[in-house]
Amino acid sequence: MAKAHRGAGIREQQFRGRGDCPVCKRTGIKVLYEREIDGTKAMICKQCNATLKRAN
């Protein structure tokens, strides 16, 4: 597998996909998953996305 294109999708995003997760309040974490939280769409981290999937 070629390694040159891994992560190319997040390199184009602002701050390379990193930010603050509104659910767990971690800073500098990759927020790549869009979920609806309290009626508004928010970008959350991988761990919170998995937790919310298991809850449903």
C-alpha distances in whole Angstrom, upper triangle without the diagonal:
4,6,9,10,10,13,14,17,19,19,21,23,27,26,22,23,25,29,31,31,34,34,34,35,32,32,28,26,23,25,23,25,28,31,34,36,40,40,38,34,32,29,28,26,24,26,29,27,27,30,32,30,31,35,35
4,6,7,8,12,12,15,17,17,19,21,24,24,20,22,24,28,31,31,34,34,34,34,32,31,27,25,23,25,23,25,28,31,34,37,40,40,38,34,32,28,28,26,24,27,30,28,28,32,33,31,33,36,36
4,6,6,9,10,13,15,14,17,19,22,21,17,19,21,25,27,28,31,32,31,31,28,27,24,22,20,22,20,23,26,29,33,35,38,38,36,32,30,26,26,23,22,25,27,26,26,30,31,30,32,35,35
4,6,9,8,12,13,12,14,17,20,19,16,18,20,24,27,28,31,32,32,32,29,27,24,22,20,22,20,23,26,29,33,35,38,38,35,32,30,26,26,24,23,26,29,27,28,31,32,31,33,36,37
4,6,5,8,11,10,12,15,18,18,14,16,18,22,25,26,29,30,30,30,27,26,22,21,18,20,17,20,23,26,30,32,35,35,32,28,26,23,23,22,21,24,26,24,25,29,29,28,31,33,34
4,5,8,9,10,12,14,17,17,13,14,16,20,23,23,26,27,27,27,24,23,20,18,15,17,15,18,21,24,27,29,33,33,30,27,24,21,21,19,17,20,23,21,22,25,26,25,28,30,31
4,5,6,6,9,11,13,13,9,10,13,16,19,19,23,24,24,24,21,20,17,15,12,13,12,15,18,21,24,26,30,30,27,23,21,17,17,16,15,18,20,19,20,23,24,24,26,28,29
4,6,5,7,9,13,13,9,11,14,17,21,21,24,26,26,26,23,22,19,17,14,15,13,16,18,22,25,27,31,30,27,24,22,18,19,18,18,21,23,21,23,26,26,26,29,31,31
4,6,6,7,11,12,9,9,13,16,19,19,22,23,24,24,22,21,18,16,12,13,10,13,15,19,22,24,28,27,24,20,18,15,16,16,16,19,21,19,21,24,24,23,26,28,28
4,5,5,8,9,5,5,9,12,15,16,19,21,21,21,19,17,14,13,9,10,8,12,14,17,21,22,26,26,22,19,17,13,14,13,14,17,18,17,19,22,22,22,25,27,27
4,6,8,8,5,7,10,13,17,18,21,23,23,23,20,18,15,14,11,13,12,15,17,21,24,26,29,29,25,22,20,16,17,16,17,21,22,21,23,26,26,26,29,31,31
4,7,9,6,8,11,14,18,19,22,24,25,24,22,20,17,16,13,14,12,16,17,21,23,25,28,27,24,21,19,16,18,18,19,22,23,22,24,27,27,27,30,31,32
4,6,5,5,9,11,14,16,18,21,21,20,19,17,14,14,11,11,10,13,14,18,20,22,25,24,21,17,15,12,14,15,16,20,20,19,22,24,24,24,28,29,29
4,5,6,8,9,13,15,17,20,20,19,17,15,12,13,11,11,11,14,15,18,21,22,24,24,20,17,15,13,15,15,18,21,20,20,23,25,25,26,29,30,30
4,5,6,7,11,14,16,19,19,17,15,12,9,11,9,10,12,15,16,20,22,23,25,26,22,19,16,13,15,14,17,19,20,20,23,24,25,26,29,30,31
4,6,9,13,14,17,20,20,18,16,14,10,10,8,10,10,14,16,19,22,23,26,26,23,20,17,13,14,13,15,18,19,19,21,23,24,25,27,29,29
4,7,10,11,14,16,16,16,14,12,9,8,5,6,6,10,12,15,18,19,22,23,19,16,13,10,11,10,12,15,15,15,18,20,20,21,24,25,26
4,7,9,12,15,14,13,11,8,6,5,4,6,8,11,13,16,19,19,22,23,20,17,13,10,10,9,12,14,15,15,18,19,20,21,24,25,26
4,7,9,12,12,10,8,6,5,6,6,6,9,12,13,15,17,17,20,21,18,15,12,9,9,9,12,14,14,15,18,19,19,21,23,24,25
4,6,9,9,6,6,4,6,6,8,7,11,12,13,14,16,15,17,19,16,14,11,9,8,9,12,13,12,14,17,17,17,20,22,22,23
4,6,6,5,6,7,9,7,8,6,10,10,11,11,13,12,15,16,14,12,9,7,5,6,10,10,8,10,13,13,13,16,18,18,20
4,6,5,8,9,12,11,12,9,12,12,11,11,12,9,11,14,12,11,8,8,7,9,12,12,10,11,15,14,13,16,18,17,19
4,6,8,11,14,12,13,11,13,12,12,11,11,9,11,14,13,12,9,9,7,8,11,10,7,9,12,10,10,14,15,14,16
4,6,9,12,10,12,11,14,14,15,14,15,13,15,18,16,16,13,12,9,9,11,9,7,11,12,11,12,15,16,15,18
4,6,10,10,12,11,15,15,16,15,16,14,16,19,17,16,13,12,10,10,13,12,10,13,16,14,15,18,20,19,21
4,7,6,10,10,14,15,16,17,18,17,19,21,19,18,14,13,10,9,12,11,10,14,15,15,16,19,20,20,23
4,6,9,10,13,15,17,18,20,18,21,23,20,19,15,13,11,10,13,13,13,16,18,18,19,22,23,23,26
4,7,9,12,15,17,19,21,20,23,25,22,20,16,13,12,10,13,14,14,16,18,19,20,22,24,25,27
4,6,9,12,14,16,19,18,21,23,20,18,14,11,9,7,9,10,11,13,15,16,17,19,21,22,24
4,6,9,12,14,17,18,21,22,19,16,13,9,8,6,8,10,11,12,14,16,17,18,20,21,23
4,6,8,11,14,14,18,18,16,13,9,6,5,4,7,10,10,10,13,14,14,16,18,19,20
4,7,10,13,15,18,18,16,12,10,6,6,6,7,11,11,9,12,15,14,15,18,19,20
4,6,10,12,16,16,13,10,8,5,5,6,7,10,9,7,10,12,11,12,15,16,16
4,7,9,13,12,10,6,6,4,6,9,10,13,11,9,12,14,12,12,16,16,16
4,6,10,10,8,6,6,6,7,10,11,13,10,8,11,12,9,10,14,13,13
4,7,6,5,4,6,9,10,13,14,15,12,11,14,14,10,12,15,14,13
4,5,5,6,7,9,10,13,15,15,11,11,14,13,10,12,15,13,13
4,6,8,9,13,13,17,18,18,15,15,17,16,13,15,17,15,15
4,7,9,13,14,18,20,20,17,16,19,18,15,17,19,17,16
4,6,10,12,16,18,19,16,15,18,18,15,17,20,18,18
4,7,10,13,15,17,14,13,16,17,14,15,19,18,17
4,6,10,13,14,12,11,15,15,13,15,18,17,17
4,7,10,12,10,9,13,14,13,14,18,18,18
4,7,8,6,7,10,11,10,12,15,15,16
4,6,6,6,9,10,11,12,15,16,17
4,6,5,6,9,10,11,13,14,16
4,5,5,6,9,10,11,13,15
4,5,5,6,9,10,11,13
4,5,5,6,9,10,11
4,5,5,6,9,10
4,5,5,6,9
4,5,5,7
4,5,6
4,6
4
